[in-house]
Amino acid sequence: MALHRLNSVTIGVPDPGRTGEYYGQFGLRAEDGGWFSTLDGGRQLRVVAAPTRRLVAMEIAVDDPDDISHMAARLRRLELPTDAGPDRLSVVEPVSGVRVDAAVLPRLEQPAAEPVVYNGPGAPARGTSRAPGILRTGPVRPRKLGHVVIGSVDQPASERFFTAGVGLKVSDVVPGRAAFMRCSSDHHNVLVSRAPVNFLHHTSWQVDDVDEIGRGATAMLEGHPERHVWGLGRHHIGSNFFWYLRDPAGNFSEYYSDLDCIVEDALWKPQVWDEAHSLYSWGPPPPPSFITPEDLAGLMAGAHSAP
């Protein structure tokens, strides 16, 4: 795949300082200019000022200038104005207003995590050692940005933009509701769902394993129970373990591990899922606020009153 990763996202919030403090506690490292970095991916989140919370931009990495040219040609066929140079392109998704940048960047090479050994029935593989997860003491740091989820008032049009225009591939779909799309070997990097207003639902951050999810979420909830949204559980589509938290602006942030990887496109068949069985395989049921965030009515009112 010429597209090879979701490199970064920029989110707008009313109070960048307070929101930035949250992401520092989440495990991202603060950099200059409102940027925050992951262990493996470098600068992958930027927090900027905006009247209401929203996704401002995302950047997708491609292999070479030919990929930029091909993307520009696809976008022209959709009659979308595009600012393209030899190694960079910018276009605005016409429904949500999110700016999508594509840039020629090297592929991300992630060092492999230490393999986790589990005891099983009749197979005490750890011998006399304790489980590694309970011996960890350092703060949890996400390895990379995994995906971003946005709500769109015209989901089919937004999906067409990302597939026919940008060149993402569809991994799985919930008809009339959501499309899981990828620009890497990860099961999904961009998810667009049907919504009554355009908004940022969540960003998702990879950690090593389910113990890191639990440790990270537990640390974030100490003294801040209001941050909890949903988890611990395992998604059905994508298969990953998850735990969702809420930042001060109302955006959700997800720790995840063990996501499906599509290392050979020809061997993966996108599946059509019904909504009732798409969200999770096990775990607590999603709260209503996960499907319809509590501030959605306010975001809708603001959208309707905007000039």
Secondary structure by P-SEA (a helix, b strand, c coil): cccccccbbbbbcccaaaaaaaaaaacccccccbbbbcccccccbbbbbcccccccbbbbbbccaaaaaaaaaaaaaacccccccccbbbbbcccccbbbbbbbccccccccccbbbbbcccccccccccccccccccccccccccbbbbbbccaaaaaaaaaccccccccccccccbbbbbcccccccbbbbbcccccccbbbbbcccaaaaaaaaaaaaccccccccccccccccccccbbbbbccccbbbbbbcccccccccccbbbbbbcccccccccccccccccccccaaaaaaaaaaacc
